[in-house]
Amino acid sequence: MTPITGTPHPPQEHAGRLIEFLHGLGSDSPHAPMEKARWCLLDALGCALLGARQPWSEIMAAEVLGDRTHGACTIVGKSGNVAPSHAALCNGTAMHGFELDDLLSEAVIHPGAVIVPAVLAAAEAVGASGVQVLRAIVAGYEATARISMALGMDPSHRGFHKTSVVGPVAGAIAAGVAMRLPLDALRNAVGLACSCASGVKSFAGGSAGMVKRMHAGRAAEAAVRMAMLARRGFTAPPTAIDGRFGLLDAFSGDTARPALLDADLGGKWAIDDVWVKVYPICGWIQGVVQLLLAMRAQGGVEAHKVAKIVVATSAFAVRYNGNTEVADTMDAQYSIPYCAAVALAGDPGDPTAFSLDAIRDPVRAELAKRVELRVDPVADEVYPKQFACRVEVHLMNGDVRHAATRDAHGTPGNPCDIEEQIGKFNRLAALSGLPVPAQEVVAVVRRLETLEAVTALTRLLRP
């Protein structure tokens, strides 16, 4: 491993300092961005409500409920109680289940679909307060970003899905903070969770199946289980993140940067850089769709008038998001050509636009074949901190429309405001069809820090 320059700490101490700092958020943390955590929670709950009605979530809930295990925790959209790890598994699967959950763009990772279900399950299990839930979410997002940045991009380029690699570890920190674990127990939870890091990106390209949908759920499940084991006294190596053969060493080797684990702790918060998704598609494609929708709103770019669409973006997106022959819902959500076609001939905000019937629509299929992908030097330069793109729409009459962006709406550079986030939650709650009192959920999230127990929120998420 090669630390970045200027650090006085041996590599194995970086993770130790991070864990100790985040553990301290459970007592007095006046500078932690608790307000931002509130809206990250609401966004994740909206994703869970819509995701809970998808087939993969129904399968996962049926499997868990079939175990007939007992507990005190909630599966969103289901009645009855389950064990904490089972609730985390199901809710994480739902929150990550339709490509609407949040992102940390520079770290290239999904935090909310792991951290929120892990925190809610752990908090329900021990009767944690609302303010402790907020602190735990802040801690989990911070751990997610820092561990991901320390790993770098090498694991992702070799086919690991970083959300499910980092998720168990960051989730264990978050769950431990929610449970108010002693520092030694939190260290053990982290060490145990490092042995749960897993997940490959075999879903990228071709028929994706359902496997990615459960990656966040499995990470949250492991996080809660390891925190519970540590609470009972199960021990683990204290250097499992950045020691020899630890997480960074095993997944990144010499490209790891362990000093990023604890650099400038408290000076900048990861949760302040959250990307709230507007459309249920891959983050790399949000800007492309937004540019095309804006052109369409101006008039004159109807599908039958388009000769070709040129999309210039990062080399990574060109390589992994260029599929024109989409086979299933997830494949469609990750295809630049298909999403571009929906932007000009459908409604990319409608989940049914990615159904099996919709992806077989001949108009969209033909339009997708007119999309040309190119590598844009600017987009390549700013990736992954920003996901820049340029779009050219060439019309049959010879006219060419141009548009470009570095910051899609929803990203830290062009964020959604609170009212937009509440609107997204309400829309997803309505689309889910679940009998959940959406306005009451929003009201409780607004005053979460006043709750003596988080069950005042979670009881609203059951039928």
N, C-alpha and C positions, 0 to 999 in steps of 0.2 A: 504494500500500500504506500502511496505517496501523498502525504498531507500537503495542503497548500501552505505557502510560506508564512512565516511570522507567528507561529504558534509555540508557546512554551510548554504545551502539554503533550505527554506521550499519547499515541493514538488511542489506547484503551480508556483514557480519561475523558475524551470528548463526549462519549455517550453517557458516562457517569454524570458529568456536569449537566447535560441536557435533562436526564431523568430527575436529578435533584431539583433543577429549576422548575420543571413542570409539576413535580410533586408539590412544590411550594405554592402553586396556584390554588391548591385546595384550602389554603388558610386565608391569606390576605393578599389580594392581587388587584390593587386599585387601578393599575395601568393596563390590565388585560382588556382586550376589546370585547367585552361581554355583549354589547348591543349587537355587534355583527353576528355573534353566535346565535342570537335569537332568530335572525332571519335565515341563517343557514339551516337551522332546525326546521323552520317552516317550509323551506324549499324542499328539504329531504322528505318531509311528511307528505307534501303534495306529490312528489315522485312516487312515494310508497302507495298512495291511494290509487293512482292510475296503474302502477306496476302490479299491485295486488290482484288485478283482474286479468292479467296476462296468463297464458297457459303454463309457462314455466313456474310462475309463482303459485298457481293453484296446485301443480304437481308437488312442489316443495312443501307447501302447507299440508297437503294430504299425507305426505310421507311422515312429517313431524307429528301430526295429530294421530296418525296410526300407531305411533310408538306408545301412546297412552302414558307418557311421562307426566309428572305433576310439577307444578311450579306456580309462580305468582306473576308471570309476565305475559305481555300482550303481543299477539300477531295482528298487525293492522288489517282491519276488515274481517276479522274472525272472532267468534265468541269463544269463551273458555280461556283457561290459563295453561301456560306451558313453561318448561324449564328456561332459564335465562339464555343459555347458548342456543336453544332451538328458536326462541323469539328473534335473536340476533341473526340467525341464519335466514329465516323467512323474511324478515323486514329488510335485511341487506339485499337479498335477492330482488325484492320488490322495488327498493329505492334505485337499484342499478338496472332495473329491468326494462327500461324503455329509452335509454340514452338521453335522459333529461336531467340527470344528477350533476352536481357542480364539479368544477375542475380547479386545480391549481396549475395554471398554464406553464410556468417556467419549470415547475417540478414534474409536469406531464403526468398527473395522477388525479384520481377521483377521491377526495377525502370524505365527503358527506355520507356516501352510501356504506361506508365502513364505520366511521366514527359515530354517527348518530344512532344507528341500531345497537352498536355495542354499548354506548352510554345509556340509552333508554333501558335496555335489558338489565344492565348492572344496577342502574338507579332504582328500577322497580324491585329488583331482588333484595335490596338493602333499605328501601324506603328513603332514598336520597331526596334532598330538597331541590327546588327549582334552581336556586343559585348554584348549587353544586353541579347540576347538569350543565349550566352555562360554562362554568369553569372547566369542566371535563371536555366539553366540545372545543374550547379554545386550546386546551392542552393537546387534544388529539389532532387538530388541524396543524398545530405547530410541529408536532412530532412527524406527521405525515410528510410535510414539506421538507423538513430538514433531513430526514432519513432518505427520502427520494433524491434530494439534491446531492447528498453524500454518495449515493450509489452511482449517480451520473446516468448517462444514456446508454452505456454499453450493455447492461442487461436487457433493455428494451430492444436494442438492435439485434441481440442474439435470440430474441423470441420470448423473453419473459414478460408477463403482464405485471407492471410495477404496482398496480393497485392491489393485487393479491399477494405480491411479495412483501410490500411494506405494510399492508393493511393489518395483518395480525399483530405486528409489533407496535405500531402507532395506536391501534385499537386497544391493545392491552394497557398502554399508558392511560388512555382516555377512560377505560373501564375502571382502572385502578384508582384514578383521581375521583371518579364518581363514587366509588366505594370507600373512599378515604383509607386506602391501604397504607400501612406504615411503609416508610421508605425502603426498608429491606425487602418487604413483600412485593413492592412495586418493581424493584430490580429483578426479583425472581420471576415475576410475571413476564417481564420483557425478555429475560433469558429463555424462558420456556417458549414464548411466542416466536422467537427467532427460528426455532426448529419447526415451525408451522408455515414458514414462508414458502410459497409455491405459486404455480399458475403459469401456463404457457399460452402464447397467442396463436394457437392452431386455428382459432376462429377467423383469422384475418385472411380473406380471399376464399372464393368458392363458397360452398354451403357452410354457414357458420354454426348452425344448430342452436342450442340453448346454453352452451357451456359458459359463455362469458357472463350471462345473466346471473349466474350463481357465484362468480368470483368474489364480489364484494360481500355476499352473504357468508361464504365460507370463511373469509378473512375475519368478519365480525364474530362469527361463531367461535373460531379459534381464540380470538382476543378475549372474549368473555370467559371461555372455559379455562384459559391459562390464568386469568386473574382470579377465578374461583379456586383453582388449584393452589395458587400462591397463597391465597388467604388461608388455606388449610395447612400450609407449611411445606408444600412441594418446592424444592429448591432447583436452582439453575446456575450456570456460570455467569459471573458478573460482567464478563467481557464478551458476551455473545453478539453484540452489535459490531464492535470495531476491534476486537481482539483477534488472535491467530485463529483461522478457520471460522471466524464469526461471519455475520451476515454480509458485511461489506467485502471481506476477503473472499468469501465463497462466490458471491454473485458478480463482483466487479474487479477483484484482484488489484492490479497496479493502477487501474484507472479510478479507484475510489478516492474520495476526498473527505476523510473523516473530520477534518477541522471545520467543515460546514455544519456539523452537528451542533456546535455550541458557539459559533461565531456571532458576536453582537446579540447575545440573548436578551430579549426584552426591548431591543432597540427598534426592531421592525417585526410586525406580527404577520404570519402567513395568512391568517384568516382575513386580513385586510385586502388580500389580492385574489379573492375568490372570483371565479368566473361562473356566473349564473346562466345556464343555457336557456335560449329562447325557443329553439326548435329541437324536436326529438331525433337529432342526427349527430354524427361525429363532430367533435369540436372544430376540427380542421375545416369543416364544410360550412359552418355557421355564416362566415363572412361571404362566401360565394352565394349562398341562398339569399342573404339579405340584399346584396347588390342586385341580383336578378329580380327580386321582388320590387325593389325601388324602380328599376327600369320598366317593369311591367306596369306599375302604378302610373308611370308617366305616359303610357300608351304607345302603341306602334310596334310592340315586340311580341305579338301573339304567336303562339307556337307554329301556326301554319305559314307565318311570314319569315321564319328563322332559317337561314341557310346553314349556319354553324355557330357554335359557342366555343370560344377559346378561354380556358381557365389557366392562369399562370399562378403557381403557388410553390410551396417548398418541395424539394426533391423527395422528402419523406412522404408527403401526401400524394405526390404523383406516383410514387412507387407502390404505395399500399392502398390508395383510395380511388383507383382508376377503373375498377371493374364495371363493365357495361352489361354483362350477363348475370343479373342478380337472381339468386335462387330462393331467398327467404327474406323475412323481415329485417333481420340484422344486416344481412348483406346489402339490402337496399339503403339502410341507414348509414352505411359506411361507403357508399358509392357516390363519388362526385358527379358522374354523368347522370345517375338516376335522380339524385337530389336536385340537380340543375333542371332536369326535365319537370320534376314536380313543381319547382319554383315558377316555371313558365306555363305549366298546364295543369295545375292543381293547387292544393293548399298544404304546404309543408308543416303547418301547425296542427293539422288534423292527423291523429294517430292512424286512422284508417288508410291514409295515403301510403302506408308502408305494409299494408296487409297483403296476403298472398294474392288476392283478387286484383288489388291495385297494381302490383308490380308486373302483372301480366297484361296490363292495358297497352294495346298496340301503339297508341299515340305517344305515350311516354317512352316506350321501348325504342321507337323510331327516333324520337328527339334525343334520347340518351346517346344514340350512335353518332349524332352530329356534334358531340362534345369532344374537343381536342384539349389535351392536358400538356402544359409546358412548365418547365422549371423557371421560376422567377428569381433573379439574383438577389433582389431586395428581400423577398420572402425567405430565401435560404439563409441570408445573413442574420435576420432577426429571429429565426426559429431556434429554440422553442419558446423564447420569452414572449414573442408575438406570433400570431398566425396570419400573416399578411397574404393578400391575394389580389390579382387583377382579373377583370372579366371583360371580354370583347364579345358583343353579339353582332354577328354579320347577318344582315337582312337580305332577302331575295332581291330587293331593288338596288342593292349595292351599298346602302347606308351601313355604317358601323357605329355602334354605341359602346362607349368606354366607361368603366368605373373601377375604382380601386379602394382598398382599405387596409390599414394595419391592425385596426382594433374593431372587431365585430361588436355589435351591441351585446352587452352582457359581460364583456371582458373587463378587467380592471381599468383599462384605458378608456372605456366607454360603458360604464356600469349601468345596470338596471337600478332604478330607485326603489324605495320601499313599497310604494303603491303598485309598481309593476310586479314586484315579488308577491305581494298579496294577491294581485290579479291572477298571476300564474297559479298560485295555490288554489284559488277559487275555481279556476277553469279546470284544473286537473281533478279536483274533488267532484265537480259536476260531471266530467267525462267518465269518471270511475263508476258512477251509478251507485256507489255505496251509501248507505243511510248514515252518513257522518255529518254532524252539525258544523259545517265549515266555518261559519261566522263565529261560533263559540270557540272553536279551535284557535282561530286567529286571536280572539280576545284573551284566551288563556296564555298563548305564547307571548302576547304583549306584556303580560304581568307575571311572567314565569318566575322571576326572582322573588316574588311574594309567596310562592307555593311552599307549604311545609313538606309536601311529598309530590313527586312527579306523577303519581297516580291520578291526580286531578286532571292531568292532560291525557294520559294514556287511556283512561276509561272512555274518553270521547271518541277514540279511534276504533272502538268495537261496535258491531251492529247493535 
